[in-house]
Amino acid sequence: MNGVAAPATFRDIADELAPPLRRYLERYVGDRAVAEELSQETLLRVHRGLASFAGRSSLKTWAFAIANRVAADYLRQPERRTRIVELDEVDEPVDPERAPDEQLVVGQMNDCIRGVIDSLPESYRSALILHDLEALSAEQTAQICDCSVATAKIRIHRARLRLKDALTRQCQFYRDQDSVFRCDRKA
């Protein structure tokens, strides 16, 4: 061997990128079946564009940018309603150690947070999901959202402020007798 890695095949690329793209799209559109369709459309567009990929960003960032456009196009259709999926709904195991009442509280908190994220403007929602839920850097988020790093940081910051403001208005946070963080919806 000469130490040079062979170029990745599309199959290798698709195998590596399909799970994170599907998870992102599911969180973005709130529907597993739709996310699967959008993921396939994204991978098809990646395949078509692979020959012209210039490498100005990582392949993952480029693929997420395509997924972001595919999802935005889908949601621009008037009959589409977004719904952010609970973190525990996305291919993550259920915690058998968590008591049912604790699972209920976590579910209620997730529903509340998801509702607020759903209400964010598209640019804030995508930046927040990419950065805070998908753990991408501000630079990667900016590339995917086709904006400057400063703009991406502003969108993330404003989305967090709106999330905090809405939760402060809608929820009363406290610690119970076991010092567990809880939330009650304000009437």
Stockholm file with secondary structure:
# STOCKHOLM 1.0

chainA/1-187         MNGVAAPATFRDIADELAPPLRRYLERYVGDRAVAEELSQETLLRVHRGLASFAGRSSLKTWAFAIANRVAADYLRQPERRTRIVELDEVDEPVDPERAPDEQLVVGQMNDCIRGVIDSLPESYRSALILHDLEALSAEQTAQICDCSVATAKIRIHRARLRLKDALTRQCQFYRDQDSVFRCDRKA
#=GR chainA/1-187 SS CCSCCCCCCHHHHHHHHHHHHHHHHHHHHSCHHHHHHHHHHHHHHHHHHGGGCCCSSCHHHHHHHHHHHHHHHHHTSTTCCCCCCCGGGSSCCCCTTSCHHHHHHHHHHHHHHHHHHHHSCHHHHHHHIIIIISCCCHHHHHHHHTSCHHHHHHHHHHHHHHHHHHHHHHEEEEECTTCCEEEEECC
#=GC SS_cons         CCSCCCCCCHHHHHHHHHHHHHHHHHHHHSCHHHHHHHHHHHHHHHHHHGGGCCCSSCHHHHHHHHHHHHHHHHHTSTTCCCCCCCGGGSSCCCCTTSCHHHHHHHHHHHHHHHHHHHHSCHHHHHHHIIIIISCCCHHHHHHHHTSCHHHHHHHHHHHHHHHHHHHHHHEEEEECTTCCEEEEECC
//
